Structures are given as structure tokens and as C-alpha cells.
Amino acid sequence: MAAEVMLMNEIEATAAQMGIDMNIDFSSIQLPPGENCGIISDDDDVYHDDQLEFDSGFGNVIVVDNLPVVPREKFEKLEGVIRKIYSQIGVIKEDGLWMPVDPETKKTLGYCFIEYNTPQEAELAKEKTHGYKLDRAHIFAVNMFDDFDKYMKVPDEWAPPEIKPYTPGENLQKWLADEKARDQFVIRAGTDTEVLWNDARQSKTEPVYKRTFWTESFVQWSPMGTYLATVHRQGAAVWGGANTFNRLMRYAHPQVKLIDFSPGEKFLVTYSSHEPSNPRDANRVVINIFDMRTGKVMRDFKGSADEFAVGGAGGVAGNSWPVFRWGGGKEDKYFAKLGKNMISVYETETFSLIDKKSLKVENVVDFSWSPTDPIIALFVPELGGGNQPARVSLVQMPGKEELRQKNLFSISDCKMYWQSNGDYLAVKADRYTKTKKSTYTGFELFRIKERDIPIEVLELDNKNDKIIAFAWEPKGHRFAVIHGDNPRPDVSFYSMRSTHNLGRVAKLTTLKGKQANALFWSPGGRFIVLAGLKGFNGQLEFFNVDELETMATAEHFMATDVEWDPTGRYVATSVTSVHEMENGFNIWSFNGRLLYRILKDHFFQFLWRPRPPSFLTPEKEEEIARNLKKYSKKYEAEDQDVSMLLSEQDREKRRMLKEEWEKWVSEWRRAQEEEKLERQKLRDGEASDEEEEYEAKEVEVEEVLDVSEEVLSFEE
């Protein structure tokens, strides 16, 4: 109490020094009306009728029904049996098992409550033991405690739902009709997330929408650019609109860490991983598949992290992502998961396994869908010390018919690369040499759309070269390979259509000694960026594959990412916050001209907004390409207008700079005139300021630097 009095005295003394009156009449203070004092929250709509259901605090409690009704002398035995069953699933809290007793008969009531440490353990217990057969007469019925409150709210009598009047939705594709045919992109820097137009003609960006703390981890565009997804502790949300970004739907999934869209934007997959109470147990994984339009959970998958850790390119906590891979192109018909000795393929009409069973494949370790057709390519490694060769198989869905198989011998590793139209499949096969002490690499090239799916073998000129990167030309028949062990590897280009034989692969050229370790094709093909990231410090080479010539070389020091815009007109290179310096992004033309550069501290993400597929047929696109000059006249005129506008803007800028300079000179002359008398005094009455009229005089000045006395003695 004494300390509080001393603190109050200090506050009053400080207030007195600052002239602040501490005698406040609190009754005179009027707050703005309303519970929120007039401060509108971003999440006000949480409290509306369509609000999400939040936890009541009993999410870790289950109710087990259909237990035996026993007298008190058998109470401990029954409790021991139940505890033994349910403690295998998770950690039951101290005093977390309660069996009510009838006060009159002194017998149990046939049900009990079990409280776990976490809601995830309770969910798992319900999933594993609902329908558990204790004996013939007692089959467990297990429910979450929170569910009872939900069921109690169901009215006794059915009432027809309220029919709301139809209100047309916003045009979520309006951005595609931009008069300047610009593209959008999203960036995250610090706590801000911004959507911007790329106004490359003006060499600048134009703001679309900006929000602070828009997401808690990352943002992600949907595959066709309709939605922007944000991630929060309570779940994910998608945003879009005609002129701005409104929240369109929420997807409740506590502690969500990863999300994935289906190619046709019909479904959203969310993923979370939860630590168990017992450190020796595996993490608990929850995966939900939502209907994008309604927000309804169509199917959920729950289990230990080990069940979802097979295959995949990357993820969190040792789990692969995406766990489920979509097939069947933009129709979103199928999704599949790799398991032990099987591939589980589901169809989205019922969200159940095709034919109610998984595709059994002994020792399968990887698979991938064709981007356009319901065809799975799967890989089975070598077994039995080489007695059973590795193999790649192509399987058609939903009939599970094997279309093609290729046995591969002395295989150490294998990777599969689909061409974007599903026309070709390249299988990179790393093989052991005869001594088994080293490996070399070759490619098995499948022509998917041709009769009987012919396969061609390709080996590099130096088959011992290490393969650093491989990439197909989008919608094309060419591919590029970075290979070699030197600090400056080689880059080779190949075509699946040689000049004399359309059914044979042919090498187009090899570029020697390039500072490159990554390949980035333009979405329209033809052009490619050879990038040297990480150790190569952001070296860039813009290459025309049609002409087999370099258009430009450049550098974006410490660049971490390279991404083409969806039209293939511009390239963005960025330095994210993995580096502490030079954070930001550069925008380049397709031929390597730097258009503008923007620096941003704590820069996390740059993502171009994808575009949906063109409605033009391949024939129409070819016709436009043939008559490009006719179509380009309109745009050349627009470019000329923009160029004239820019020139006018430059002239205006120079005029303003000149006016600013002349104003400064005028002010300087005025100040000089005002100080003329003062200067004249300093010059002993000399009036002129002109240096030519100065008279130079030489003046000799004698100065005594030092005086010293010395006594001299004279000897006689």
C-alpha cells in the first residue's frame, strides 16, 4: 500500500510540473454510444447470424454411452476397464473419468464422461471407439460433449427455411477486363499485404488494395486467380470482388498451417498438425476438404502424422504437402493420396474411394497425375537386390487400367515431370554404374498422346553429368536441362520433334559454362530465364529458344525468387527476408530490360495473380499469331500515345526542375543584394563584387618568432 501511495505521489508531482490538472470529474466524460464506442471491428460480422461456431470449452470431453449398469461393488472394475481402453488413445486428466450413479439404486447410469488433455485426443477417441463392442450387449456410442448442446438447439417441430431474395453476386473476374490489359500481383512486407497493378508502361505500380495484418502467416492465389486466400488461427478465408477485396467465405479450421486449392477452384484443402500430450506419440494431423462456394466440409481426414508422411515435395513437421493431389484437370473429379503399398484415389461426387478400395501397388513410393487427363504415373523402386527391377506405370482412372509400363534396371532414384498439356512425360532415372560406386542419369520420354505410348531413351553427351534442373516448355514440345559438375554448368535444349522425324527427340543446342542453377520458362513458351540463385548471387540470362540467342544478361543481387507474369510479358525477381539486405523486387520485360525496382524492408512474398485459361481455341491462337501485325496496329497506336504522354510528363518534370532552379537563383541574388553593404564594410569600403576588379598587393610582414638570451664567457 505504501508503494502505491509513493507511486501516486510521483505521478501527481510529474503532472504538476507539466501543468496537468489531476482533479478529473469522471461524470463529465461522455463516451460514444454503443458497446463498441463507435469503433468498428473488422470482424463485426462474426456476431451476425452466419457466425462461426466457436469452442465452448468442453472440446476435450467425450461422452461414452451404452456401458454396463453395475452396482457399487463392480464400479472399480468397470472403471478400470474403461480407463485401460481410453488411456491408450491419449492422456486422461486427473479426475478426468466420471461415471454418474443413480442415488436411489446406487448403480451406474450406463454412461461416463472422459476428459482428455487436448481436443484432438478427444476427437481421436470418438473416432476410434464409436461402435466398439465391449460384449454382445454393450456397443459403445461415443459423442463429443459439445455436440449435445448443438443437438439440444434443434427445434422439436420442423419449420421451413427462410427464403432470402436473390441478390446477384459481384463479378469476381472484373479485373481481367482492365482497359490497359495489366496484371495484378500481391506482396507481403512487414505487417502489410498489398495488391497492386503492374503498370509497366508507366514503369510503376498502381495500388488496388492494402491491409495491415491481413493474414497471420501467408497469402495464396487460387489457380485461376478468382480468390486470394489468407490464413488465420481460426481457419482460412478467401477474398475477392469487382473493385476491391471483400471477404467471400470463411473455412473454420483451428490452427491451420497449410492450404491447397483444387485446379478448378471448386474445393479448398486445409491442414493442421497438433502436438500430442505424450511426447513419444506422433503429431495429430487434421485435413479438411471444403466446398469453396458453400464453406461446407465435404470430407475430413484425421490420424497420426505418420499416416500422412509418405511422398510429397515439402510440408511442415516432416509431413509431405500437398498430401492429396488433384487429377482430372480443371473438372476436379479425383484426388489421391499415397499410402503404404497403395494409392488411395477418391472421386468428388461422393468423396469416397473409387470402387470402395485403394489401388494396391506393392512398394510404391511416388505418383503424379497428368495435368489434363485422369492418368496416374507411379514409380516402384528396385527390390530384392536388383532381382525385381524398378518400374514406371501409367494407370487410367477410374477404371484402374494400366496403359503402359516400363521396367528400369539398376535404378537409385527416379523423378517424373509432366508437360503442361499432358502430351509428354519425362522420367529422370539415376542409374548405378556396374561397380555400384557411382551413378549416371538418363531420361525415359513417354509420348502420352501417341498410339501405344512409345518411349524413347535420352542420354546426355556426357552421361556422368549431374542433372541440376529440368523444365518442359509450357504448351510446347521442347525442354531444357542444366547439367554438369563444374561451378559453371552447361544448359542444353531438346525438342521432341526433330526436323526430319517428328517422332524423335533431338538436341537443339548446348550453352557452355553458364552461371545458372534454375530454369524459368515463359508461360507462353519460346522465352526462358536461366537464373543463378543462392550461390550464384542472382545472375539472369534472358534467352530466346526460337532463335537460340541470348537477348540480355543482368543481375539482381541476392535474388531468391523468379516468377513470370501469367501472360509471359514480364518477369519479377525478388529478394525476400531470408536476406537482411536489398529486400524488394524488380520488374523486367520479357527480353531482359529492367523496368522498375521497388525496395521493401522485411519482404516476404511476391505472387502474380493467375489468369484463367483462354477461351480461344489453339487454331484461333495460331491464326492470331499469323496475323499479328494486323492486330498489333491498335496496340502500337496505344503505345505511341503512352510514349507521347510519358514524353510530355518528362518535359513537365524538366520544366518544373528548371523553374525550381531559377527560383533558387533569384532568391540567392536577392540575398546577395541585401548583404551588399555588409560585404562592402568587410572590404574596407571597396564597393565592387567583381573579382576582375580586385587589385592584388604583395605585403611583406616581419614577425619575431622567438627571443632567447645566452651568456657568453670570454677568457683572457
ROSEMAR-773248 format. One line per 8 residues: number of its first residue (from 0); for each residue x negated, y, z of C-alpha. Coordinates in nm, 3 decimals, m for minus. Layout:
# residues N
NUM) X/Y/Z; ...
# end
This chain:
# residues 716
0) 0.000/0.000/0.000; m0.287/0.235/0.088; m0.443/0.166/m0.253; m0.116/0.258/m0.426; m0.093/0.586/m0.231; m0.454/0.673/m0.324; m0.383/0.594/m0.691; m0.070/0.813/m0.685
8) m0.268/1.098/m0.528; m0.528/1.074/m0.805; m0.254/1.084/m1.072; m0.092/1.393/m0.913; m0.430/1.570/m0.886; m0.507/1.499/m1.253; m0.159/1.618/m1.355; m0.208/1.943/m1.157
16) m0.538/2.009/m1.336; m0.368/1.960/m1.673; m0.069/2.177/m1.578; 0.181/1.890/m1.589; 0.486/1.906/m1.364; 0.528/1.568/m1.193; 0.870/1.657/m1.045; 1.089/1.489/m1.307
24) 1.468/1.490/m1.295; 1.538/1.143/m1.433; 1.912/1.213/m1.453; 1.840/1.479/m1.717; 1.676/1.227/m1.951; 1.911/1.109/m2.227; 1.819/0.803/m2.430; 1.951/0.747/m2.786
32) 2.277/0.548/m2.793; 2.282/0.171/m2.844; 2.099/m0.123/m2.690; 1.806/m0.072/m2.927; 1.790/0.307/m2.860; 1.827/0.368/m3.232; 1.508/0.174/m3.318; 1.600/m0.071/m3.594
40) 1.415/m0.403/m3.586; 1.304/m0.588/m3.898; 1.473/m0.894/m3.751; 1.812/m0.744/m3.665; 1.978/m0.991/m3.898; 1.860/m1.271/m3.665; 2.157/m1.179/m3.449; 2.411/m1.197/m3.729
48) 2.643/m1.488/m3.793; 2.393/m1.663/m4.018; 2.128/m1.659/m3.746; 1.884/m1.945/m3.700; 1.931/m2.191/m3.416; 1.662/m2.137/m3.153; 1.544/m2.380/m2.890; 1.749/m2.389/m2.569
56) 1.454/m2.501/m2.360; 1.558/m2.870/m2.347; 1.397/m2.975/m2.675; 1.170/m3.218/m2.490; 1.459/m3.409/m2.323; 1.636/m3.715/m2.467; 1.948/m3.899/m2.350; 1.937/m4.279/m2.372
64) 2.285/m4.436/m2.370; 2.414/m4.800/m2.361; 2.187/m4.901/m2.072; 2.291/m5.186/m1.841; 2.510/m5.077/m1.546; 2.328/m5.214/m1.241; 2.363/m5.191/m0.860; 2.104/m5.015/m0.646
72) 1.902/m5.333/m0.575; 1.826/m5.366/m0.951; 1.773/m4.995/m1.000; 1.392/m5.003/m0.972; 1.362/m5.298/m1.211; 1.571/m5.125/m1.480; 1.381/m4.801/m1.430; 1.050/m4.989/m1.470
80) 1.168/m5.146/m1.800; 1.279/m4.810/m1.941; 0.961/m4.635/m1.827; 0.748/m4.908/m1.987; 0.930/m4.871/m2.322; 0.925/m4.492/m2.337; 0.582/m4.422/m2.188; 0.429/m4.598/m2.490
88) 0.556/m4.317/m2.712; 0.446/m4.015/m2.508; 0.371/m3.875/m2.166; 0.681/m3.867/m1.941; 0.672/m3.576/m1.698; 0.651/m3.635/m1.325; 1.009/m3.696/m1.207; 1.097/m3.688/m1.579
96) 1.315/m4.005/m1.574; 1.658/m3.970/m1.414; 1.940/m4.226/m1.408; 2.265/m4.088/m1.265; 2.450/m4.308/m1.015; 2.827/m4.332/m0.958; 2.876/m4.202/m0.599; 3.168/m4.441/m0.539
104) 3.039/m4.772/m0.683; 2.669/m4.692/m0.622; 2.599/m4.831/m0.970; 2.420/m4.662/m1.257; 2.638/m4.493/m1.520; 2.477/m4.662/m1.821; 2.262/m4.374/m1.942; 1.950/m4.180/m1.842
112) 1.760/m3.859/m1.914; 1.390/m3.868/m2.008; 1.177/m3.551/m2.017; 0.854/m3.558/m2.220; 0.568/m3.310/m2.222; 0.646/m3.190/m2.576; 0.949/m3.172/m2.808; 0.752/m3.366/m3.070
120) 0.720/m3.665/m2.836; 1.092/m3.649/m2.763; 1.172/m3.643/m3.136; 0.945/m3.942/m3.192; 1.106/m4.133/m2.904; 1.450/m4.074/m3.051; 1.332/m4.180/m3.397; 1.156/m4.497/m3.274
128) 1.410/m4.625/m3.018; 1.754/m4.528/m3.151; 1.914/m4.866/m3.220; 1.660/m5.053/m3.006; 1.803/m5.389/m2.896; 1.737/m5.447/m2.526; 1.957/m5.756/m2.531; 2.271/m5.871/m2.713
136) 2.500/m5.644/m2.516; 2.280/m5.335/m2.494; 2.163/m5.149/m2.806; 2.018/m4.807/m2.725; 2.189/m4.494/m2.855; 1.937/m4.209/m2.828; 2.015/m3.840/m2.877; 1.837/m3.512/m2.816
144) 1.977/m3.330/m2.513; 2.010/m3.013/m2.724; 2.242/m3.197/m2.966; 2.515/m3.233/m2.703; 2.558/m2.857/m2.681; 2.585/m2.843/m3.059; 2.847/m3.122/m3.069; 3.048/m2.959/m2.789
152) 3.088/m2.649/m3.005; 3.269/m2.847/m3.275; 3.639/m2.745/m3.259; 3.898/m3.015/m3.186; 4.105/m2.912/m3.486; 3.974/m2.864/m3.839; 4.003/m2.516/m3.982; 3.937/m2.432/m4.347
160) 3.617/m2.233/m4.400; 3.647/m1.864/m4.469; 3.621/m1.797/m4.840; 3.397/m1.499/m4.894; 3.442/m1.287/m5.206; 3.182/m1.345/m5.475; 2.913/m1.082/m5.497; 2.668/m1.110/m5.785
168) 2.308/m1.152/m5.675; 2.012/m0.941/m5.778; 1.822/m1.006/m6.097; 1.512/m1.169/m5.950; 1.339/m1.161/m6.292; 1.377/m0.788/m6.350; 1.003/m0.734/m6.308; 0.948/m0.933/m6.630
176) 1.126/m0.658/m6.827; 0.870/m0.390/m6.736; 0.855/m0.141/m7.023; 0.475/m0.137/m7.011; 0.458/m0.521/m7.009; 0.246/m0.508/m6.694; 0.181/m0.787/m6.446; 0.207/m0.776/m6.069
184) m0.024/m0.914/m5.803; m0.023/m0.940/m5.425; m0.315/m0.861/m5.194; m0.372/m0.905/m4.820; m0.620/m0.681/m4.641; m0.629/m0.634/m4.265; m0.270/m0.637/m4.137; m0.123/m0.508/m4.466
192) 0.026/m0.704/m4.754; 0.088/m0.515/m5.080; 0.247/m0.596/m5.415; 0.105/m0.383/m5.697; 0.138/m0.334/m6.073; m0.179/m0.380/m6.274; m0.171/m0.060/m6.483; m0.481/m0.146/m6.682
200) m0.418/0.119/m6.949; m0.444/0.385/m6.680; m0.727/0.193/m6.511; m0.546/0.188/m6.178; m0.282/0.013/m5.969; 0.075/0.128/m5.907; 0.242/0.042/m5.573; 0.553/m0.179/m5.572
208) 0.598/m0.277/m5.206; 0.386/m0.263/m4.890; 0.447/m0.404/m4.545; 0.240/m0.439/m4.229; 0.243/m0.779/m4.051; 0.449/m0.923/m4.337; 0.302/m1.268/m4.276; 0.118/m1.434/m3.990
216) m0.126/m1.637/m4.199; m0.096/m1.622/m4.581; 0.140/m1.549/m4.870; 0.215/m1.765/m5.173; 0.399/m1.706/m5.502; 0.642/m1.968/m5.629; 0.522/m2.142/m5.951; 0.732/m1.922/m6.184
224) 0.691/m1.601/m5.982; 1.053/m1.572/m5.866; 0.972/m1.573/m5.494; 0.698/m1.461/m5.259; 0.670/m1.684/m4.951; 0.549/m1.569/m4.609; 0.455/m1.792/m4.315; 0.553/m1.732/m3.951
232) 0.556/m1.917/m3.619; 0.929/m1.986/m3.656; 0.904/m2.107/m4.017; 0.872/m1.978/m4.373; 1.066/m1.710/m4.560; 1.098/m1.619/m4.929; 1.133/m1.267/m5.067; 1.236/m1.115/m5.398
240) 1.465/m0.865/m5.564; 1.531/m0.645/m5.862; 1.350/m0.332/m5.742; 1.196/m0.427/m5.408; 1.133/m0.730/m5.189; 1.428/m0.837/m4.974; 1.432/m1.149/m4.760; 1.636/m1.404/m4.954
248) 1.617/m1.710/m4.728; 1.459/m1.843/m4.409; 1.341/m2.201/m4.359; 1.320/m2.289/m3.989; 1.012/m2.499/m3.909; 0.831/m2.409/m3.584; 0.451/m2.372/m3.607; 0.448/m2.429/m3.984
256) 0.094/m2.428/m4.122; 0.125/m2.514/m4.493; 0.387/m2.479/m4.766; 0.429/m2.606/m5.122; 0.684/m2.531/m5.395; 0.820/m2.782/m5.643; 0.724/m2.687/m6.004; 1.082/m2.589/m6.091
264) 1.127/m2.383/m5.769; 1.419/m2.599/m5.652; 1.253/m2.722/m5.332; 1.011/m2.598/m5.066; 0.793/m2.835/m4.862; 0.674/m2.724/m4.517; 0.414/m2.889/m4.295; 0.321/m2.868/m3.926
272) 0.081/m3.060/m3.708; 0.122/m3.079/m3.329; m0.135/m3.188/m3.071; m0.024/m3.482/m2.852; m0.019/m3.481/m2.473; m0.271/m3.766/m2.472; m0.597/m3.655/m2.642; m0.659/m4.012/m2.760
280) m0.344/m4.008/m2.973; m0.330/m3.874/m3.329; m0.165/m3.541/m3.408; 0.208/m3.549/m3.473; 0.300/m3.436/m3.826; 0.637/m3.297/m3.935; 0.717/m3.238/m4.306; 1.046/m3.085/m4.421
288) 1.176/m3.059/m4.777; 1.422/m2.770/m4.811; 1.666/m2.680/m5.086; 1.536/m2.338/m5.193; 1.878/m2.188/m5.262; 2.072/m2.306/m4.957; 1.792/m2.345/m4.699; 1.921/m2.694/m4.612
296) 1.674/m2.969/m4.512; 1.714/m3.237/m4.778; 1.469/m3.483/m4.621; 1.222/m3.480/m4.334; 0.921/m3.700/m4.267; 0.767/m3.744/m3.920; 0.479/m3.952/m3.797; 0.119/m3.955/m3.682
304) m0.146/m3.766/m3.876; m0.299/m4.099/m3.980; 0.012/m4.181/m4.181; m0.033/m3.866/m4.394; m0.414/m3.859/m4.418; m0.454/m4.067/m4.738; m0.563/m3.893/m5.060; m0.521/m3.526/m5.146
312) m0.769/m3.248/m5.212; m0.751/m3.044/m4.891; m0.545/m2.953/m4.588; m0.570/m2.900/m4.215; m0.683/m3.114/m3.924; m0.810/m3.387/m4.157; m0.479/m3.425/m4.341; m0.451/m3.401/m4.718
320) m0.242/m3.133/m4.889; m0.013/m3.146/m5.067; 0.099/m3.471/m4.907; 0.380/m3.503/m5.162; 0.301/m3.447/m5.529; 0.575/m3.350/m5.772; 0.639/m3.526/m6.103; 0.869/m3.496/m6.399
328) 0.773/m3.141/m6.496; 0.995/m2.840/m6.420; 1.302/m3.061/m6.358; 1.173/m3.157/m6.010; 1.306/m3.512/m6.046; 1.042/m3.701/m5.849; 0.792/m3.661/m5.569; 0.544/m3.918/m5.442
336) 0.309/m3.989/m5.151; 0.002/m4.209/m5.134; 0.011/m4.477/m4.867; m0.189/m4.784/m4.774; m0.172/m5.027/m5.069; 0.125/m4.838/m5.216; 0.259/m4.522/m5.375; 0.600/m4.415/m5.242
344) 0.798/m4.246/m5.522; 1.123/m4.063/m5.432; 1.391/m3.919/m5.658; 1.556/m3.588/m5.567; 1.912/m3.690/m5.649; 1.939/m3.890/m5.325; 1.594/m3.820/m5.173; 1.537/m4.193/m5.138
352) 1.277/m4.432/m5.278; 1.322/m4.537/m5.639; 1.477/m4.889/m5.629; 1.460/m4.853/m5.248; 1.098/m4.971/m5.240; 0.749/m4.832/m5.289; 0.521/m4.914/m5.581; 0.286/m5.181/m5.444
360) m0.074/m5.134/m5.562; m0.347/m5.311/m5.365; m0.625/m5.076/m5.250; m0.502/m4.773/m5.450; m0.695/m4.461/m5.341; m0.570/m4.184/m5.569; m0.296/m4.090/m5.814; m0.178/m3.787/m6.012
368) 0.132/m3.701/m6.216; 0.137/m3.590/m6.577; 0.222/m3.215/m6.573; 0.512/m3.267/m6.817; 0.628/m3.631/m6.809; 0.722/m3.882/m6.535; 0.395/m4.071/m6.577; 0.161/m4.155/m6.288
376) m0.212/m4.213/m6.336; m0.355/m4.420/m6.050; m0.704/m4.534/m5.957; m0.805/m4.855/m5.780; m1.176/m4.886/m5.685; m1.406/m5.183/m5.734; m1.358/m5.472/m5.491; m1.540/m5.789/m5.388
384) m1.886/m5.651/m5.458; m1.803/m5.595/m5.823; m1.618/m5.922/m5.885; m1.294/m5.726/m5.926; m1.353/m5.418/m6.146; m1.211/m5.074/m6.078; m0.915/m4.973/m6.291; m0.709/m4.675/m6.404
392) m0.343/m4.744/m6.482; m0.068/m4.534/m6.635; 0.278/m4.612/m6.493; 0.608/m4.477/m6.632; 0.882/m4.370/m6.390; 1.150/m4.454/m6.291; 1.111/m4.799/m6.446; 0.760/m4.853/m6.298
400) 0.643/m4.986/m6.634; 0.266/m4.999/m6.687; 0.192/m4.817/m7.013; m0.188/m4.861/m7.024; m0.469/m4.999/m6.811; m0.845/m4.964/m6.836; m1.093/m5.169/m6.632; m1.406/m4.984/m6.525
408) m1.725/m5.161/m6.414; m2.000/m5.057/m6.167; m1.794/m4.758/m6.050; m1.897/m4.549/m5.749; m1.637/m4.273/m5.785; m1.364/m4.152/m6.016; m1.169/m3.827/m6.072; m0.872/m3.765/m6.303
416) m0.800/m3.444/m6.498; m0.472/m3.389/m6.687; m0.447/m3.143/m6.976; m0.168/m2.889/m6.906; 0.069/m3.023/m7.176; 0.014/m3.384/m7.070; m0.141/m3.464/m7.411; m0.471/m3.591/m7.270
424) m0.612/m3.744/m6.952; m0.985/m3.730/m6.876; m1.122/m3.978/m6.624; m1.467/m3.884/m6.493; m1.633/m4.212/m6.396; m1.952/m4.216/m6.188; m2.128/m4.548/m6.252; m2.415/m4.726/m6.081
432) m2.730/m4.798/m6.278; m2.847/m5.161/m6.296; m3.070/m5.110/m5.992; m2.775/m4.964/m5.794; m3.014/m4.693/m5.668; m2.865/m4.405/m5.868; m2.556/m4.313/m6.069; m2.472/m4.162/m6.407
440) m2.148/m4.013/m6.537; m1.925/m4.075/m6.837; m1.571/m3.983/m6.939; m1.278/m4.205/m7.040; m1.047/m3.994/m7.257; m0.682/m4.107/m7.289; m0.469/m3.974/m7.578; m0.133/m3.996/m7.400
448) 0.099/m3.891/m7.684; m0.052/m4.120/m7.948; 0.058/m4.474/m8.026; m0.067/m4.736/m7.777; m0.253/m4.457/m7.590; m0.602/m4.503/m7.741; m0.902/m4.450/m7.508; m1.235/m4.302/m7.609
456) m1.562/m4.313/m7.413; m1.777/m4.000/m7.396; m2.128/m3.984/m7.255; m2.337/m3.668/m7.236; m2.659/m3.641/m7.437; m2.841/m3.689/m7.109; m2.612/m3.926/m6.923; m2.809/m3.876/m6.600
464) m2.699/m3.513/m6.580; m2.494/m3.428/m6.274; m2.141/m3.303/m6.356; m2.084/m2.972/m6.173; m1.747/m2.873/m6.323; m1.488/m2.990/m6.579; m1.188/m2.799/m6.720; m0.936/m2.851/m7.001
472) m0.833/m2.564/m7.226; m0.469/m2.483/m7.131; m0.227/m2.596/m7.403; m0.528/m2.685/m7.617; m0.747/m2.973/m7.728; m1.086/m2.854/m7.601; m1.264/m2.895/m7.270; m1.577/m2.757/m7.105
480) m1.833/m2.928/m6.883; m2.108/m2.777/m6.664; m2.385/m3.034/m6.626; m2.747/m3.064/m6.518; m2.964/m3.071/m6.207; m3.155/m2.752/m6.272; m3.091/m2.420/m6.095; m2.961/m2.308/m6.437
488) m2.738/m2.589/m6.568; m2.604/m2.630/m6.922; m2.246/m2.574/m7.041; m2.106/m2.795/m7.319; m1.781/m2.760/m7.514; m1.598/m3.051/m7.676; m1.289/m3.092/m7.894; m1.051/m3.388/m7.906
496) m1.012/m3.310/m8.279; m1.333/m3.327/m8.481; m1.343/m3.158/m8.822; m1.340/m3.479/m9.021; m1.146/m3.705/m8.783; m0.862/m3.572/m8.570; m0.876/m3.888/m8.357; m1.238/m3.849/m8.243
504) m1.396/m3.632/m7.977; m1.675/m3.405/m8.095; m1.920/m3.170/m7.928; m1.886/m2.808/m8.038; m2.194/m2.656/m7.873; m2.415/m2.656/m7.563; m2.519/m2.335/m7.390; m2.855/m2.384/m7.221
512) m2.962/m2.257/m6.879; m2.654/m2.071/m6.754; m2.605/m1.923/m6.406; m2.265/m2.090/m6.370; m2.101/m2.343/m6.140; m1.729/m2.283/m6.213; m1.508/m2.266/m6.525; m1.203/m2.042/m6.569
520) m1.007/m2.077/m6.895; m0.767/m1.808/m7.007; m0.403/m1.930/m6.971; m0.369/m1.887/m7.347; m0.688/m2.077/m7.423; m0.961/m1.952/m7.656; m1.149/m1.748/m7.392; m1.332/m1.872/m7.083
528) m1.525/m1.718/m6.795; m1.841/m1.901/m6.691; m1.879/m1.798/m6.328; m2.167/m1.832/m6.088; m2.010/m1.816/m5.744; m2.165/m1.866/m5.398; m2.537/m1.928/m5.459; m2.530/m1.751/m5.798
536) m2.403/m1.426/m5.638; m2.117/m1.355/m5.878; m2.268/m1.391/m6.227; m1.999/m1.372/m6.500; m2.012/m1.459/m6.869; m1.709/m1.397/m7.092; m1.720/m1.649/m7.379; m1.513/m1.678/m7.698
544) m1.476/m2.051/m7.771; m1.321/m1.993/m8.117; m1.629/m1.803/m8.234; m1.869/m1.979/m7.994; m2.019/m1.647/m7.889; m2.068/m1.452/m7.569; m1.854/m1.137/m7.553; m2.010/m0.991/m7.237
552) m2.215/m1.071/m6.929; m2.155/m0.899/m6.597; m2.191/m0.936/m6.224; m1.955/m0.896/m5.929; m2.197/m0.932/m5.643; m2.097/m1.199/m5.388; m1.769/m1.276/m5.574; m1.576/m1.561/m5.411
560) m1.277/m1.593/m5.646; m1.194/m1.555/m6.016; m0.836/m1.556/m6.148; m0.684/m1.481/m6.490; m0.356/m1.296/m6.508; m0.072/m1.517/m6.647; m0.089/m1.355/m6.993; m0.463/m1.404/m7.041
568) m0.524/m1.029/m7.091; m0.705/m0.952/m6.767; m0.933/m1.119/m6.515; m0.955/m1.042/m6.143; m1.269/m1.117/m5.944; m1.269/m1.067/m5.569; m1.489/m1.077/m5.262; m1.289/m1.199/m4.964
576) m1.367/m1.165/m4.596; m1.594/m1.471/m4.593; m1.849/m1.198/m4.664; m1.866/m0.895/m4.437; m1.969/m0.655/m4.715; m1.831/m0.545/m5.053; m1.477/m0.672/m4.979; m1.228/m0.593/m5.255
584) m1.152/m0.678/m5.618; m1.245/m0.587/m5.975; m1.013/m0.596/m6.278; m1.174/m0.685/m6.613; m1.044/m0.703/m6.968; m1.043/m1.047/m7.132; m1.366/m0.959/m7.315; m1.556/m0.857/m7.002
592) m1.509/m0.479/m6.978; m1.475/m0.353/m6.619; m1.151/m0.152/m6.599; m1.142/m0.055/m6.233; m1.265/m0.153/m5.890; m1.094/m0.129/m5.550; m1.270/m0.184/m5.217; m1.070/m0.311/m4.917
600) m1.203/m0.392/m4.571; m1.110/m0.735/m4.431; m0.984/m0.854/m4.772; m0.815/m1.196/m4.752; m0.612/m1.273/m5.064; m0.558/m1.178/m5.427; m0.286/m1.361/m5.623; m0.143/m1.277/m5.966
608) 0.235/m1.317/m5.988; 0.301/m1.618/m6.215; 0.531/m1.591/m6.516; 0.793/m1.850/m6.615; 0.732/m2.049/m6.937; 0.805/m1.866/m7.260; 1.136/m1.932/m7.435; 0.956/m1.920/m7.769
616) 0.903/m2.250/m7.949; 0.547/m2.347/m8.050; 0.647/m2.281/m8.412; 0.763/m1.927/m8.326; 0.442/m1.859/m8.135; 0.238/m1.973/m8.437; 0.447/m1.751/m8.665; 0.381/m1.451/m8.437
624) 0.008/m1.529/m8.436; 0.006/m1.540/m8.817; 0.189/m1.207/m8.845; 0.020/m1.040/m8.551; m0.070/m0.726/m8.750; 0.297/m0.661/m8.824; 0.394/m0.696/m8.458; 0.091/m0.507/m8.329
632) 0.170/m0.181/m8.513; 0.426/m0.087/m8.249; 0.183/m0.153/m7.965; m0.107/0.020/m8.141; 0.111/0.332/m8.161; 0.186/0.300/m7.787; m0.184/0.253/m7.713; m0.260/0.567/m7.915
640) m0.001/0.762/m7.715; m0.154/0.633/m7.391; m0.502/0.721/m7.518; m0.386/1.073/m7.602; m0.223/1.103/m7.261; m0.544/0.988/m7.093; m0.742/1.236/m7.304; m0.502/1.512/m7.202
648) m0.539/1.404/m6.839; m0.918/1.412/m6.875; m0.902/1.761/m7.031; m0.677/1.878/m6.749; m0.917/1.733/m6.495; m1.214/1.909/m6.657; m1.015/2.237/m6.675; m0.937/2.214/m6.303
656) m1.302/2.142/m6.221; m1.410/2.442/m6.432; m1.155/2.668/m6.257; m1.276/2.544/m5.920; m1.637/2.620/m6.020; m1.553/2.968/m6.145; m1.358/3.040/m5.826; m1.658/2.935/m5.617
664) m1.896/3.155/m5.823; m1.657/3.451/m5.790; m1.641/3.412/m5.413; m2.020/3.382/m5.395; m2.063/3.705/m5.596; m1.814/3.888/m5.373; m2.004/3.774/m5.063; m2.331/3.884/m5.223
672) m2.190/4.232/m5.291; m2.063/4.263/m4.934; m2.407/4.176/m4.794; m2.599/4.410/m5.029; m2.661/4.686/m4.771; m2.779/4.432/m4.517; m3.028/4.291/m4.764; m3.146/4.644/m4.852
680) m3.225/4.712/m4.486; m3.421/4.390/m4.463; m3.628/4.502/m4.766; m3.720/4.838/m4.612; m3.484/5.034/m4.835; m3.563/4.850/m5.158; m3.232/4.856/m5.347; m3.279/4.606/m5.628
688) m3.191/4.236/m5.604; m3.361/4.158/m5.936; m3.678/3.955/m5.896; m3.831/4.107/m6.217; m3.843/4.449/m6.048; m4.031/4.325/m5.747; m4.390/4.457/m5.709; m4.645/4.213/m5.582
696) m4.911/4.355/m5.343; m5.217/4.186/m5.204; m5.282/4.278/m4.841; m5.595/4.174/m4.655; m5.543/4.108/m4.291; m5.829/4.061/m4.047; m5.745/3.865/m3.740; m5.964/3.780/m3.441
704) m5.913/3.411/m3.383; m6.137/3.366/m3.078; m6.372/3.558/m2.848; m6.636/3.392/m2.634; m6.928/3.518/m2.421; m7.262/3.342/m2.394; m7.555/3.446/m2.170; m7.893/3.412/m2.335
712) m8.210/3.393/m2.129; m8.541/3.549/m2.250; m8.866/3.402/m2.133; m9.175/3.621/m2.104
# end
